[in-house]
Amino acid sequence: MTITWDDFEKVDLRVGTIVSVEDYPEAKKPAYKLKIDFGKEVGIKVSSAQIVSLYKKEELIGKQVVCVTNFPPKQIGKFMSEVLTTGFYTDKGVVLAVPDKKAENGSKLL
């Protein structure tokens, strides 16, 4: 399927820094609850991420991730996820989509 540039511009992809990670034992599939700082304009948002198989909680603190910040909040079990943390499915689990160099929190993907 082909999309237009206007379609792409509707998706608000931003970089944020993970500031806290909690286990989410109630999730159907193993997941963490992430708090992600997107800077002054967007603030701190929460996300559920099925990344337990490839990432330890302590290695996620301070890691920058790319998220969709303009989807409506989504109820995931008892947790309301505010942003979609992006990644790539592999046979070993989800690999996070991350910038290769530090970027300012809240910066938009161009």
C-alpha positions, -999 to +999 in steps of 0.1 A: +000+000+000+013+034-009+006+065+013+010+101+006+034+126+022+003+141+039-005+107+054+030+103+068+030+138+083+000+129+104+021+103+123+039+121+152+070+101+157+092+115+185+123+105+205+121+102+242+142+089+271+131+061+293+131+073+329+115+043+346+107+007+340+083-016+359+073-052+354+038-057+341+029-092+353-008-088+344+000-085+307-010-114+285+025-115+270+056-105+290+059-067+290+072-037+309+055-005+318+078+024+306+078+061+316+093+081+287+103+117+288+095+136+256+106+170+268+085+202+276+061+201+247+049+165+252+060+157+287+063+123+303+041+096+288+036+059+297+038+029+273+035-009+276+063-027+256+067-064+249+105-062+251+112-084+282+129-112+262+157-089+249+160-061+275+167-060+312+150-032+332+183-016+343+196-014+307+165+005+296+169+035+320+183+064+300+178+047+266+162+068+239+134+053+219+112+063+190+074+065+197+042+074+180+029+101+203-004+110+186-024+077+188-053+078+212-045+062+246-050+024+245-062+002+273-038-028+277-052-049+305-054-027+335-028-002+321-036+028+298-007+031+273-003+067+261+023+062+233+033+034+210+070+025+215+083+013+181+104-017+174+110-046+150+097-082+155+124-108+154+124-145+162+140-136+196+117-108+205+111-071+198+141-049+190+136-013+199+138+014+173+163+039+186+184+068+173+220+060+168+231+092+184+216+112+213+187+135+202+168+161+221+138+146+239+106+154+219+125+158+186+103+147+156+113+120+132+116+136+097 
